[in-house]
Amino acid sequence: MFLLTLVLAASPMNTKSIEAELLKTHGEAQRARIERGVRQVATLWRKEDGDLGAFAREHFLVDPKDLDATFNRFEANFEQLDGHFLEIGRELRKSTELDVGPMLKVDPFFAEYDASAHLTEDLFNNKLGFMVLLNFPLTTLEQRLAAKDWSRQQWAEARLAARFGRRVPAAVQQEITSAQSAADLYIAEYNLWMHHVLAEKGERLFPKGKRLISHWNLRDELKANYADKDGLEKQRTIIKVMERIVTQAIPASVINNPGVDWNPFTNTVVTAAAGTLEDDAPKKGAAPSTKPEPDVRYGKLQANYKAQAKADPFSPTAPTAIDRSFSLGAEMPEARVKELLESVLKSPLVPRVAAQIEKKVGRKLEPTDLWFNGFLPRGSIPETELDAKVRAKYPNAPAFAKDIPRILQGLGFNAERARYLSERILVDPSRGAGHAMQSARRGDFPHLRTRVEKEGMNYKGYNIAVHELGHNVEQVFSLYDVDHTLLAGVPNTAFTEAIAFVFQAKDLELLGLGKPDAEADRLRVLNDFWMTWEIAGVALVDIAVWHWMYDHPKATPAQLRDATVEISKKTWDQYYAPVLGGKGTPLLGIYSHMISYPMYLFNYPLGHLIAFQIEEQVKKTGKIGPEIERMSKVGAITPDAWMVNASGEPVSSGPLLRATEAALGK
Ligand SMILES: [Zn+2]
């Protein structure tokens, strides 16, 4: 398979004669364009695509008017393709996503269907993709980062060509999808029945029926335990469980099995004691055995790597999964991302925040405090009171929709802009918690999905709706007010999330309940700092493990396990042990994303940095609305260029660190 893919992709076709011929026809002035275009096409051209020379003769454009008109046609037609495919998907998922009556058996099948799945492949097959590659430049991340004086047209052309920067064969793509869903399924079924997880001395700390998925539920339980008087013992037990999962010393028989009791400290397993069984738990788990899980975790991770690596030869501008994640996904160089993460990890503010936590918990910090959540303030207004207020104001979704112009004016938009936006945001009653769905062509509108209970909207639903409204506002500006629809959107999700959080933080004010107090704000900043610090190390582990896999393509899952444990320990000892102790713990390897969403984790800490940067900028001017409008209209250029336009500075940890410093100072 690997050999075959290499042949398919590289096809070191001799393009010299084709280039010479075009040069003869069009003259020396076109040399650079000819060489670039023909080579871009040749890299992805396959035998079955036919005669490359004939194609190049026919479709190489020289007349600037012709080039412009062709570019405009691509831009207009992609708006239609993207926009209508999005609408098809939205309509097919309507009955599963919206609260519009009972679901039918067929609905999930419609919801999973993606009519656009083969679009890029189709456009290569009918040559449109090659027409783009022959006439418009593919760019590397380095070029885009250096593009200080690019015109908007050049940015749009770069985005157009980038759509055809990769031509991954369907079989390879299928393998990537399969490896990823196998990893997903493995994680989705990785539960621990906590009543049967015993503490160090064999005590049963957790209630019957508590089933926690790794790692999300385990972590959230650990956080919740701060409010509990026996919390620390529970937390230490969870930490031990996590360590056993990372090292794969966890006995296979205890995973998703309420029929056995496991002591993660001694790693012993026995049949669950009589009377401890859950009434409704599945009855047939494995018999008690201490036989460890056979490195399945690392087998799944490695399968992801192997599938991704098969796509490498088809991605000439980003030839590894690591490159793709940074240069196509984040559009920030790996070294720069690491530097940003390290600027938080190495910050002298860490021990100062840690000292505040120590005061709050009244003991020396331990590894469990990686997930300290005690900074989060309790609201001063009881939730029942808030519920009543929101319910009276918004008995149904249309009532919220009607109030959007007033909400927007409360956020600093003038009446005209508030009306402009509210005419372009449609409100739907949602089955789930809430969601902002973008649109991708002008004439179609972003949708705000909000959950409204029978008796009316509650406070939680309202809080989410204000967050989603932030997304929708960004979505309107970055489509309707952007100069090129090929540049519609934001650099990545962190940017739209940051805007949504700026809106969400105003929810009480918008209800007429006054500004959040300074103490609440101070605690929020410290909480965000600690969360960023936590996930920055996890992200570094994820990146290092992917490098290790590329450096050791023939490793066994057991070797990958040992390497991951080593990397996790080393990262812990360097950044966390000085603050939290626990030298040598492999804890940082616990995140499930590492297994099922390869190379995504670094986006979380970046998201926090970006949020603080946008917030700082908005605070400077005091007007949320006009600032968000100005920032969003620039569209999907690189994160650093977007941020320079927004705040005068590239993406930076400065604003988070400044806010933390100020929060500590008070
Ligand atoms: Zn969001």
Residues whose N, C-alpha, C, O or C-beta is under 5 A from the ligand:
A	BS01	ZN	E497 A500
